[in-house]
Amino acid sequence: MRLHIAQLEELRGYFEIAEIGEIARRYAAMNAFDGILTIMGVLMGSYTAHVRDPRIVISTGLATAVAIGVSGLWGAYLTETAERKRSLDELEQSTLSDLSNTRLGRASRVAVITVALVDGLAPFLAALVVLLPFFLALQPSLCSLLRGPAELYYVALGTGLGALFAVGVFVGSISRDRLLIAGAKTVAAGLTCMAINLLLGAD
């Protein structure tokens, strides 16, 4: 038990040294926002293309969610590794010492892994939240509550707008902005995305 506590304390120290918490929080909000908007775009495309089979929507949505998740993880890992390495190299040059095995060096490596995971998981999980109604629709008892397949899109897109509002409120709480206004701004982005896709998919 004491070993676990010591490890947690060490990890918390790394977070403070590398300022991981602030960066991860920013990446989580930004990439969740991207994930929600992306999957809403996919749903609008499927809706205007008259796709009504939930399994096809789920397959397309999952492929998109995996793609944006892997893209976020890989991209963040590469860029964060480059940025952290450059900062550490500059510090090593100024101190004329090898810092790779110091607390600072270890904190830098923890930062890279943490930020990459957050950057990949945030859009993936956010996309899954929006797709959740289609997963639930595979249950016959729940599917019978809906009048038709098209209603799944309304529920899923409504879920997406709700998720966008939550992201906006989260960002607003960080900036100490008015929460309702912050949430309305992100919802406006979702409505804009839906409107543009409707225009593009209009017959």
Number of C-alpha atoms within 10 A of each C-alpha: 6 7 8 9 10 11 12 12 12 14 15 14 15 21 19 13 16 21 14 20 15 12 15 18 16 16 21 22 21 17 22 24 25 19 30 30 28 21 28 28 19 16 25 22 17 19 19 15 12 10 15 16 12 20 14 13 20 18 11 15 23 17 12 18 25 18 15 24 26 19 16 24 22 16 15 22 21 12 13 19 19 13 14 18 17 12 12 18 17 12 14 14 10 9 10 10 10 13 15 16 9 10 15 16 19 16 24 26 18 17 25 22 16 20 25 26 20 24 30 29 23 24 33 26 17 26 29 20 18 26 28 15 22 23 15 14 18 12 10 9 10 11 17 10 9 13 9 10 15 15 13 22 22 14 17 20 25 15 19 25 24 17 24 28 24 21 23 25 23 18 20 17 13 12 11 11 14 12 19 13 14 21 22 18 15 23 22 14 15 25 15 12 16 19 13 13 19 16 10 12 14 9 7
